[in-house]
Amino acid sequence: MDIATLLGIFIGIGLILASILQNSGLDLFVSAPSVMIVLGGTFAATLVAYPVNELFRMLGHFIRVFITRKSDLYELMDTMVSICSIARKGGVLAIESKLNMIDNDFLKKGLRLTVDGKDEHTVVTLMKREIKQVQQSHKDGWEILNDMGKFAPAFGMVGTLIGLIQMLASLEDVSTVGPRMAVALITTFYGALLANLVFLPMAVKLKRRSAAETLEMNLVLEGITYIRKGVNPRFMKETLENYIDNAVGKNIKKEAEEEARKGASKKPGAAKGPARPPGQAPGAAPRAAK
């Protein structure tokens, strides 16, 4: 169970409810038509955008936001190093008795193919194909949630427009203007809340989980290659440690570069070209040096 996801949702809803209760009652923010427009419209647009089979697969990824399997890359590395030692001493067939003791299904599959006598090209090709399939499946999941995060505010605006149209149609009754305007704005509130507290954060979490699982599978692929070649276990451990450290470091560096890029794009007054020398007219060609 991922406590962070549940904790974030509960804290977000709790703070919003607390701020509402300080100034008014909850009944002011409850509107069944608004819920129907935002939720119904979001799911309807998602059905239009994606085939049904992808939506059913997305449900499995949605569950992974709350329930996930923890994996220690260094522990996985130690397991592969010990298997490499067994293979060096007793041959590849000596691994077969240890397969039932391995928890990682991807590692078990690669070792099973190795024990069955498949050549290295076949094993690597099959494992890389599975990695790509997992990546694509994960990408479909977080892209659907990301798009739902775009649809929800849009249908919130649709509900607001409906409320405004109804309000303007009955301007002769001044007493109904305030309540109708409130209902119109509640729809926008629902759409923004669902997008920024549910759909978009879940898409980010699935994307990060996909990157972590891809890293784990690529680590297993590297380990299988070394086990087949019968390299020295000490050399294998050092190489895989460097692989893990470099991969984690690249992810951190990539995130830092993305944040810096976003900050630079939002910074006002950014330079759009080379500075013009003093005394040079705008659009004039630079003077040649004498």
C-alpha positions as CSV (number, residue, x, y, z in Angstrom):
1,M,0.0,0.0,0.0
2,D,1.3,3.4,-1.0
3,I,0.7,5.6,2.0
4,A,1.9,8.8,0.3
5,T,-0.9,8.7,-2.3
6,L,-3.7,8.2,0.2
7,L,-2.1,10.7,2.6
8,G,-1.8,13.4,-0.2
9,I,-5.4,12.9,-1.2
10,F,-6.8,13.0,2.4
11,I,-4.7,16.1,3.3
12,G,-5.8,17.9,0.1
13,I,-9.5,17.2,0.7
14,G,-9.2,17.9,4.4
15,L,-7.6,21.3,3.9
16,I,-10.2,22.3,1.3
17,L,-13.0,21.2,3.6
18,A,-11.5,23.1,6.5
19,S,-11.3,26.3,4.4
20,I,-14.9,25.9,3.3
21,L,-16.3,25.3,6.8
22,Q,-14.6,28.4,8.1
23,N,-16.8,30.6,6.0
24,S,-19.8,28.6,5.0
25,G,-21.5,25.2,5.1
26,L,-20.8,22.3,2.8
27,D,-24.2,22.3,1.3
28,L,-23.2,25.4,-0.7
29,F,-20.6,23.3,-2.5
30,V,-22.7,20.3,-3.2
31,S,-24.3,20.2,-6.7
32,A,-25.4,16.9,-8.3
33,P,-25.7,18.5,-11.8
34,S,-22.2,19.8,-11.6
35,V,-20.9,16.3,-10.6
36,M,-22.8,14.8,-13.6
37,I,-21.3,17.3,-16.0
38,V,-17.7,17.0,-14.8
39,L,-17.4,13.3,-14.1
40,G,-19.8,12.3,-16.9
41,G,-18.2,14.6,-19.4
42,T,-14.6,13.5,-18.5
43,F,-15.3,9.8,-18.8
44,A,-17.3,10.3,-22.0
45,A,-14.5,12.3,-23.6
46,T,-12.0,9.6,-22.5
47,L,-14.2,6.9,-24.1
48,V,-14.2,9.0,-27.3
49,A,-10.4,9.4,-27.2
50,Y,-9.3,5.8,-26.3
51,P,-10.4,2.3,-27.2
52,V,-12.2,0.3,-24.5
53,N,-9.4,-2.3,-24.2
54,E,-6.9,0.4,-23.3
55,L,-9.2,1.8,-20.7
56,F,-9.6,-1.6,-19.1
57,R,-5.8,-2.0,-19.0
58,M,-5.6,1.5,-17.4
59,L,-7.7,0.2,-14.5
60,G,-4.8,-2.1,-13.5
61,H,-2.4,0.8,-13.6
62,F,-4.8,2.9,-11.6
63,I,-4.7,0.3,-8.8
64,R,-0.9,0.5,-8.9
65,V,-1.1,4.1,-7.8
66,F,-2.3,2.8,-4.4
67,I,-0.7,-0.6,-4.3
68,T,2.9,-1.2,-5.4
69,R,5.7,-3.7,-5.0
70,K,8.8,-2.4,-3.3
71,S,12.0,-3.4,-4.9
72,D,15.6,-3.0,-3.7
73,L,17.9,-2.7,-6.7
74,Y,21.0,-3.5,-4.6
75,E,19.3,-6.6,-3.2
76,L,18.4,-7.7,-6.7
77,M,22.0,-7.1,-7.7
78,D,23.3,-9.3,-4.9
79,T,20.9,-12.1,-5.9
80,M,22.2,-12.0,-9.5
81,V,25.8,-12.0,-8.3
82,S,25.2,-15.1,-6.1
83,I,23.6,-16.8,-9.1
84,C,26.6,-15.9,-11.2
85,S,28.9,-17.6,-8.6
86,I,26.7,-20.7,-8.8
87,A,26.9,-20.7,-12.6
88,R,30.7,-20.3,-12.6
89,K,31.2,-23.3,-10.2
90,G,28.5,-25.7,-11.4
91,G,27.6,-24.5,-14.9
92,V,24.4,-22.9,-16.2
93,L,22.3,-26.0,-15.4
94,A,23.2,-25.6,-11.7
95,I,20.9,-22.5,-11.7
96,E,17.8,-24.6,-12.3
97,S,17.5,-25.7,-8.7
98,K,17.5,-22.1,-7.5
99,L,14.8,-20.8,-9.8
100,N,11.9,-21.4,-7.3
101,M,13.7,-19.3,-4.7
102,I,13.8,-16.2,-7.0
103,D,11.0,-13.6,-6.4
104,N,11.6,-11.4,-9.5
105,D,9.5,-12.9,-12.3
106,F,11.5,-11.1,-15.1
107,L,14.8,-12.5,-13.7
108,K,13.3,-15.9,-13.4
109,K,12.1,-15.8,-17.0
110,G,15.6,-14.9,-18.3
111,L,17.3,-17.6,-16.2
112,R,14.7,-20.1,-17.4
113,L,15.5,-19.3,-21.0
114,T,19.2,-19.6,-20.3
115,V,18.8,-23.0,-18.6
116,D,16.6,-24.2,-21.5
117,G,19.6,-23.6,-23.8
118,K,18.4,-20.6,-25.8
119,D,21.2,-18.6,-27.4
120,E,22.1,-15.2,-26.2
121,H,20.6,-13.3,-29.1
122,T,17.2,-15.0,-28.6
123,V,17.2,-14.3,-24.8
124,V,18.2,-10.7,-25.2
125,T,15.7,-10.1,-28.0
126,L,12.8,-11.6,-26.0
127,M,13.7,-9.7,-22.8
128,K,14.0,-6.4,-24.6
129,R,10.7,-7.0,-26.3
130,E,9.0,-7.5,-23.0
131,I,10.6,-4.3,-21.6
132,K,9.2,-2.3,-24.5
133,Q,5.8,-3.8,-24.0
134,V,5.8,-2.9,-20.4
135,Q,7.0,0.6,-21.2
136,Q,4.2,1.1,-23.8
137,S,1.6,-0.3,-21.4
138,H,2.7,2.1,-18.6
139,K,2.8,5.0,-21.1
140,D,-0.8,4.3,-22.1
141,G,-1.9,4.4,-18.5
142,W,-0.3,7.7,-17.5
143,E,-1.3,9.3,-20.8
144,I,-4.9,8.5,-20.2
145,L,-4.8,9.9,-16.7
146,N,-3.0,13.0,-18.0
147,D,-5.7,13.6,-20.7
148,M,-8.4,13.1,-18.1
149,G,-6.7,15.9,-16.1
150,K,-7.2,18.1,-19.2
151,F,-10.8,17.0,-19.8
152,A,-12.0,17.7,-16.3
153,P,-11.4,21.5,-16.2
154,A,-12.7,21.8,-19.7
155,F,-16.0,20.2,-18.7
156,G,-16.0,22.4,-15.6
157,M,-16.0,25.4,-17.9
158,V,-18.8,23.8,-19.9
159,G,-20.9,23.5,-16.7
160,T,-20.1,27.1,-15.9
161,L,-21.3,28.2,-19.3
162,I,-24.5,26.2,-18.9
163,G,-25.2,27.8,-15.5
164,L,-24.5,31.3,-16.9
165,I,-26.9,30.7,-19.8
166,Q,-29.6,29.6,-17.4
167,M,-28.9,32.6,-15.2
168,L,-29.1,35.1,-18.1
169,A,-32.3,33.5,-19.3
170,S,-34.0,34.4,-16.0
171,L,-32.7,37.8,-15.2
172,E,-36.2,39.1,-14.6
173,D,-36.2,37.2,-11.3
174,V,-33.3,38.9,-9.5
175,S,-33.5,36.5,-6.5
176,T,-32.3,33.6,-8.7
177,V,-29.2,35.3,-10.0
178,G,-26.9,34.6,-7.0
179,P,-27.8,30.9,-6.5
180,R,-27.5,30.2,-10.3
181,M,-24.2,31.9,-10.5
182,A,-22.9,29.9,-7.5
183,V,-23.9,26.6,-9.1
184,A,-22.2,27.7,-12.3
185,L,-18.9,28.3,-10.5
186,I,-19.1,25.1,-8.5
187,T,-18.7,23.1,-11.8
188,T,-15.4,24.8,-12.5
189,F,-14.4,24.1,-8.9
190,Y,-15.1,20.4,-9.3
191,G,-13.1,20.2,-12.6
192,A,-10.1,22.0,-11.2
193,L,-10.1,19.9,-8.0
194,L,-10.3,16.5,-9.9
195,A,-7.6,17.5,-12.3
196,N,-5.1,18.9,-9.9
197,L,-5.6,16.6,-6.9
198,V,-6.5,13.3,-8.6
199,F,-5.8,12.8,-12.3
200,L,-2.6,14.8,-12.9
201,P,-0.8,13.7,-9.7
202,M,-1.6,10.1,-10.4
203,A,-0.3,10.4,-14.0
204,V,3.0,11.8,-12.6
205,K,3.2,8.9,-10.1
206,L,2.6,6.3,-12.7
207,K,5.2,7.8,-14.9
208,R,7.8,7.6,-12.1
209,R,6.8,4.0,-11.3
210,S,7.2,3.2,-15.0
211,A,10.8,4.6,-15.0
212,A,11.7,2.7,-11.8
213,E,10.4,-0.6,-13.2
214,T,12.1,-0.1,-16.5
215,L,15.4,0.5,-14.6
216,E,14.9,-2.7,-12.7
217,M,14.2,-4.7,-15.9
218,N,17.2,-3.3,-17.7
219,L,19.4,-4.1,-14.6
220,V,18.1,-7.7,-14.8
221,L,18.9,-7.8,-18.5
222,E,22.5,-6.7,-17.8
223,G,22.8,-9.3,-15.1
224,I,21.5,-12.1,-17.3
225,T,24.1,-11.2,-19.9
226,Y,27.0,-11.4,-17.4
227,I,25.7,-14.7,-16.0
228,R,25.6,-16.2,-19.5
229,K,29.2,-15.0,-20.1
230,G,30.4,-16.4,-16.8
231,V,32.2,-13.2,-15.8
232,N,33.9,-12.8,-12.4
233,P,31.2,-12.2,-9.7
234,R,33.3,-9.4,-8.2
235,F,33.6,-7.6,-11.6
236,M,29.8,-8.2,-12.2
237,K,29.0,-6.6,-8.8
238,E,31.2,-3.5,-9.4
239,T,29.7,-3.0,-12.9
240,L,26.1,-3.3,-11.8
241,E,26.7,-1.0,-8.9
242,N,28.1,1.6,-11.3
243,Y,25.1,1.0,-13.6
244,I,22.6,1.6,-10.7
245,D,24.5,4.7,-9.5
246,N,24.7,6.2,-13.0
247,A,21.0,5.5,-13.8
248,V,19.8,7.1,-10.5
249,G,22.2,10.0,-11.1
250,K,20.9,10.6,-14.6
251,N,17.3,10.6,-13.4
252,I,18.1,13.2,-10.7
253,K,20.1,15.3,-13.3
254,K,17.3,15.0,-15.8
255,E,14.7,16.2,-13.3
256,A,16.9,19.1,-12.3
257,E,17.4,20.2,-15.9
258,E,13.6,20.0,-16.5
259,E,13.0,22.2,-13.5
260,A,15.6,24.7,-14.6
261,R,14.2,24.8,-18.1
262,K,10.7,25.5,-16.8
263,G,12.0,28.2,-14.5
264,A,13.9,29.8,-17.4
265,S,10.8,29.8,-19.6
266,K,8.7,31.5,-16.9
267,K,11.4,34.1,-16.1
268,P,10.3,37.5,-17.4
269,G,12.6,39.7,-19.4
270,A,14.6,36.8,-20.9
271,A,17.1,37.8,-23.5
272,K,15.8,37.1,-27.0
273,G,18.9,37.9,-28.9
274,P,22.4,39.5,-28.7
275,A,22.7,42.8,-27.0
276,R,22.8,45.9,-29.3
277,P,26.0,48.0,-29.0
278,P,25.5,51.5,-27.7
279,G,24.7,54.1,-30.4
280,Q,23.5,51.5,-32.9
281,A,20.1,52.1,-34.3
282,P,17.5,49.3,-34.0
283,G,17.7,47.0,-37.1
284,A,20.9,48.5,-38.3
285,A,23.7,46.2,-39.3
286,P,26.7,46.0,-36.9
287,R,29.5,48.3,-37.8
288,A,32.7,46.6,-39.0
289,A,35.8,46.9,-36.9
290,K,38.4,49.4,-38.2
